[in-house]
Amino acid sequence: MEWEFLVSYRFWTRFRCWLMVWLFWLPMLNICGPAVAQTVSNAPILQGFAKSEVHMGVRFQISLYAADEAVAEQAFAAGFAEIARLERIFSDYQPASETRQIDAAPCETKIPLSNDMRRLLEMSRTLNRNSNGYFDVTLGKLTKLWRVARREKQPPSSEAIAFAAERVGFDRLEVCTEYLLKRTPGVELDFGGIAKGDAADQVLRLLKDKLEITKVLIDASGDLVAGDPPPGQKGWVVGLSRPADDPGPMTRVYLANRALASSGDSTQFLETDQARWSHLIDPHTKTPILGQNLTLVWADDGATSDALASALAICPPEQMPEIAARFPTVAACVYRRRDLETPTEVLQTENWTSEIRKNQVEANQDE
């Protein structure tokens, strides 16, 4: 019997979308439960276990195969401790986080960086450049502004938007080997579009390197990072649903040693009489994108898939091929609907169809 996960995307009456992962295999729904094992010559019999905790404001679930429950619990403890450690660095909610300390630091002051902060800043800078600026962790001032607007159900004033917009842009930062320099006062960071995927990457690496556990799937609230597949299987089975106005059947694919992320706005949006504003902010226009959207991205690592799921949802359609060409191993599909009167627009990278075909589970293949 295989483990099967579902990445579910549906559009309700207001075309809301979300990415949901769940286990078809009933024992896995428990905090820890044994799964059917496959005997390998001269190797321990592996059992399946899963556990979840809330971190970074979302639910993380770690699913893995281990020799016994004690080993699995050791892996869960190490994995969730790593996520909590990274949260203390990249959260903009925790007052003592390194991110908040950087936000509060004065301009033109050398701000010391931890290894993880420097690593993710450097990766973010590369992703910013290769996405034509549509992925930008310096949006912090604006994202906090619109966060309040969604809570109060009232758009920010044009003056507040203009003030925050002047503090956005990677050119306002100088990232050096051991320190960060802010060139503009008030620049604030937001790692919400990359930290979850990166945390899943780090957990997978930790479990492989320290505990030699390789058959792992980390689900960071829909951002999936997979290690080796379950015993005897080609991969972890993931179902990709489509919009309600698409009559096609659900596509199920195998995910192994790859990442799959999504960006949607099923719950985080502001709706007024004039428009429906997504939680995704365009770094160029300094305003949220309009309408409803879902973006699915395959990549070699969770940080890249997480970041590009936002960037490709935001960028103009004509720029998607140019950006995708800079990431040869990335495959992506974007669903867009700017208002309720227009049909869904579907954008795909050239390799999206081949990626699906290569990993698709046969329709008649069940458990």
C-alpha positions in Angstrom: 0.0 0.0 0.0 1.4 3.4 -0.8 1.1 6.7 1.0 -0.9 9.2 -0.9 -1.1 12.9 -0.4 -3.5 15.4 -2.0 -2.6 18.9 -3.1 -6.2 20.2 -3.4 -7.1 23.4 -5.3 -10.7 24.4 -5.7 -12.4 27.6 -6.7 -15.6 28.3 -4.7 -18.2 30.8 -5.7 -15.7 33.5 -5.3 -13.0 31.5 -6.9 -11.0 30.9 -3.8 -8.1 28.6 -3.9 -5.9 26.8 -1.4 -3.3 24.1 -1.3 -4.2 21.3 1.1 -2.3 18.1 1.8 -3.8 15.1 3.5 -3.0 11.4 3.9 -5.2 8.8 2.3 -3.7 6.2 4.5 -5.7 6.2 7.8 -2.9 5.2 10.3 -0.8 8.1 9.2 -3.5 10.5 10.5 -2.4 9.7 14.0 0.5 11.4 15.7 2.5 8.3 15.2 1.3 5.2 13.6 2.9 2.1 12.0 2.7 1.6 8.3 3.1 -1.4 6.1 6.8 -2.2 5.7 8.7 -3.8 3.0 11.5 -6.2 3.8 14.9 -5.4 2.3 17.7 -7.9 2.5 20.1 -7.1 5.3 18.2 -4.0 6.1 15.8 -3.2 9.0 12.1 -3.3 8.4 10.9 0.2 8.0 7.6 1.6 9.4 5.8 4.7 8.5 5.3 7.6 11.0 3.9 11.1 10.8 3.7 14.0 13.2 2.7 17.7 13.0 3.3 20.9 14.9 2.5 24.6 14.3 5.4 26.8 13.4 5.8 30.0 11.4 2.1 30.5 11.7 1.3 27.3 9.8 1.1 23.6 10.4 4.3 21.6 9.5 3.9 17.8 9.1 6.9 15.4 8.9 6.2 12.0 7.4 8.9 9.4 7.4 9.9 5.8 7.4 12.1 4.6 10.3 13.2 1.3 11.9 10.9 1.9 15.0 9.0 4.5 16.9 11.9 5.5 19.1 13.9 6.4 16.0 11.0 8.2 14.5 10.4 10.3 17.7 14.1 11.2 17.7 13.7 12.4 14.1 10.6 14.4 14.9 12.2 16.1 17.9 15.2 17.1 15.8 13.1 18.2 12.8 10.7 20.4 14.7 13.5 21.8 16.8 15.2 22.9 13.6 12.0 24.6 12.3 11.6 26.4 15.7 15.2 27.5 15.5 14.8 29.0 12.0 11.5 30.6 13.1 13.5 32.5 15.8 15.6 33.9 13.0 13.2 34.7 10.2 9.9 35.4 11.9 8.6 39.0 11.8 6.1 38.2 14.5 8.6 37.3 17.3 9.9 40.5 18.9 13.3 38.9 19.6 13.9 37.3 16.2 16.9 38.3 14.1 14.6 39.7 11.4 13.0 42.0 13.9 16.4 43.1 15.2 17.5 44.0 11.7 14.2 45.9 11.1 14.9 48.0 14.2 18.6 48.6 13.5 19.5 52.2 12.4 20.6 53.0 8.9 24.3 52.9 7.9 25.0 50.6 10.9 26.8 47.3 10.4 24.4 44.7 11.5 26.0 41.3 12.3 24.4 38.3 10.6 24.0 34.7 11.6 25.0 32.1 9.1 21.4 31.2 8.3 20.4 34.9 7.8 23.3 35.5 5.5 22.6 32.3 3.6 18.9 33.1 3.0 19.6 36.8 2.2 22.1 35.8 -0.4 19.7 33.3 -1.9 16.9 35.9 -1.8 19.1 38.4 -3.6 19.8 35.9 -6.4 16.2 35.0 -6.7 15.3 38.7 -6.8 17.6 39.2 -9.7 16.6 36.1 -11.6 12.9 36.8 -11.1 13.1 40.3 -12.6 12.6 41.7 -9.1 9.2 40.0 -8.6 10.5 38.1 -5.5 11.6 40.6 -2.9 12.1 40.1 0.8 12.4 43.9 1.4 8.6 44.2 1.1 8.3 44.1 4.9 7.0 47.6 5.4 4.3 47.1 2.7 3.3 43.6 3.8 2.8 44.8 7.4 0.7 47.7 6.1 -1.6 45.5 4.1 -1.7 42.9 6.9 -3.4 45.5 9.0 -5.6 46.5 6.1 -6.9 43.0 5.7 -7.6 42.8 9.4 -9.4 46.1 9.5 -11.0 45.4 6.1 -10.0 48.9 4.8 -7.3 49.7 2.2 -4.3 51.8 3.5 -4.2 55.5 2.6 -2.2 56.5 -0.5 0.2 58.4 1.8 0.9 55.3 3.9 1.5 53.2 0.8 3.9 55.8 -0.7 5.8 56.0 2.6 6.2 52.2 2.8 7.0 52.0 -0.9 10.1 54.2 -0.5 11.5 51.6 1.8 11.3 48.7 -0.6 14.1 47.3 -2.9 17.2 45.2 -2.7 19.3 48.1 -3.8 18.6 49.6 -0.3 20.6 46.8 1.3 24.3 45.9 1.3 24.8 42.2 2.1 28.4 41.5 3.1 30.1 38.4 4.4 29.6 39.1 8.0 27.2 42.0 8.2 24.2 43.8 6.6 24.0 47.5 5.9 20.7 49.3 5.3 21.2 52.2 2.9 17.6 53.6 3.5 16.0 54.2 6.9 13.0 52.0 7.7 13.7 49.1 5.4 12.1 46.0 6.8 12.3 42.3 5.8 9.6 39.7 5.1 10.7 36.1 4.6 7.1 34.8 4.4 7.6 33.8 0.7 10.7 31.6 1.3 11.2 30.7 5.0 8.8 27.8 5.0 10.3 26.1 2.0 13.8 26.7 3.3 12.9 25.3 6.7 11.6 22.1 5.0 14.9 21.9 3.1 16.9 22.2 6.3 14.9 19.5 8.0 15.3 17.1 5.1 19.1 17.8 5.1 19.3 17.3 8.9 17.4 14.0 8.9 19.6 12.7 6.1 23.0 13.8 7.4 22.5 13.3 11.1 20.1 10.5 11.5 20.4 8.8 8.1 16.7 8.9 7.5 16.1 9.6 3.8 12.5 8.5 3.2 10.9 11.7 4.3 8.2 14.2 3.2 7.9 17.6 4.9 4.7 19.5 4.3 4.9 23.1 5.3 1.2 23.9 4.9 1.2 22.9 1.3 4.9 23.6 0.4 6.2 20.1 0.0 9.8 18.9 0.1 10.4 15.2 -0.5 13.3 12.9 0.1 13.5 9.3 -1.1 10.2 7.6 -1.8 8.4 5.2 0.6 9.7 1.6 0.4 8.8 -0.1 -2.9 7.2 3.1 -4.3 8.3 5.5 -7.1 7.5 8.5 -5.0 5.1 10.1 -2.6 1.7 10.4 -4.3 0.4 14.0 -4.7 -3.0 14.8 -6.3 -3.2 18.1 -8.2 -6.8 19.5 -8.4 -7.8 22.1 -10.9 -10.3 25.0 -10.9 -14.0 24.1 -10.5 -14.6 25.3 -14.1 -12.1 22.7 -15.4 -13.9 19.4 -15.9 -10.7 17.4 -16.2 -10.0 14.6 -13.8 -7.6 15.0 -10.9 -4.0 14.4 -11.8 -1.9 12.4 -9.4 1.9 12.5 -9.6 4.9 11.1 -7.8 7.1 13.4 -5.8 10.6 12.2 -4.8 13.8 14.2 -4.1 12.0 17.3 -5.4 9.9 20.1 -4.0 6.4 21.3 -4.9 5.1 24.6 -3.7 2.0 26.7 -4.2 0.9 30.3 -3.8 -2.8 31.1 -3.5 -5.1 33.6 -1.8 -8.0 31.5 -0.5 -7.8 33.1 2.9 -5.5 36.1 2.7 -7.1 38.9 0.7 -9.0 42.1 1.1 -12.3 42.6 -0.7 -13.8 46.0 -1.2 -16.5 47.3 -3.5 -13.9 48.1 -6.1 -11.6 45.1 -6.1 -10.3 41.9 -4.5 -6.7 42.4 -3.3 -4.5 39.4 -2.9 -1.9 39.1 -0.1 0.8 39.0 -2.8 2.3 42.4 -3.4 3.9 43.4 -6.6 7.3 44.9 -5.8 7.2 47.1 -8.9 3.8 48.6 -8.4 4.0 48.4 -4.6 0.4 47.2 -4.5 -1.3 43.8 -4.1 -2.2 41.9 -7.2 -5.9 41.8 -8.1 -8.3 38.8 -8.4 -7.7 35.2 -7.5 -4.8 33.0 -8.3 -3.0 29.7 -7.7 0.6 28.9 -8.7 2.2 25.5 -8.6 5.9 25.1 -8.9 8.2 22.1 -9.0 11.8 22.7 -8.2 14.9 21.0 -6.8 14.5 22.6 -3.4 11.8 24.0 -1.2 13.2 27.6 -0.9 13.3 28.0 -4.7 9.8 26.5 -5.3 8.4 28.6 -2.4 9.9 31.9 -3.7 8.9 31.3 -7.4 5.4 30.3 -6.4 5.0 34.0 -5.4 7.1 35.6 -8.1 5.4 33.8 -11.0 2.0 34.6 -9.6 2.9 38.3 -9.6 4.9 38.8 -12.8 3.2 39.8 -16.0 2.4 36.8 -18.3 4.8 37.9 -21.0 7.7 37.8 -18.5 7.0 34.2 -17.2 8.9 32.5 -20.0 12.0 34.7 -19.5 12.0 34.1 -15.8 11.4 30.4 -16.1 14.3 30.1 -18.6 16.7 31.0 -15.8 15.6 28.0 -13.8 15.9 25.0 -16.2 14.8 22.4 -13.6 11.7 24.4 -12.6 8.3 23.6 -13.9 5.3 25.8 -13.1 1.6 26.3 -13.8 -0.3 29.6 -12.9 -4.1 29.9 -12.7 -5.3 33.5 -12.8 -8.7 35.0 -12.7 -8.7 38.8 -12.5 -12.5 39.1 -11.7 -15.6 37.0 -11.6 -16.6 38.0 -15.1 -13.5 36.7 -16.8 -12.5 33.0 -17.4 -9.5 31.4 -15.7 -6.2 32.1 -17.5 -3.8 29.2 -17.4 -0.1 29.9 -17.9 2.5 27.1 -18.0 6.2 26.8 -18.5 7.3 24.8 -21.5 8.3 21.8 -19.4 5.2 21.7 -17.2 3.4 19.1 -19.3 6.4 16.9 -19.7 7.1 17.1 -15.9 3.5 15.9 -15.2 3.7 13.2 -17.8 7.0 11.9 -16.5 5.7 11.6 -12.9 2.0 10.9 -13.4 0.4 8.1 -11.6 -1.6 5.8 -13.8 -5.3 6.4 -13.6 -6.1 2.7 -12.8 -3.3 2.5 -10.2 -4.9 2.6 -6.7 -3.5 1.4 -3.5 
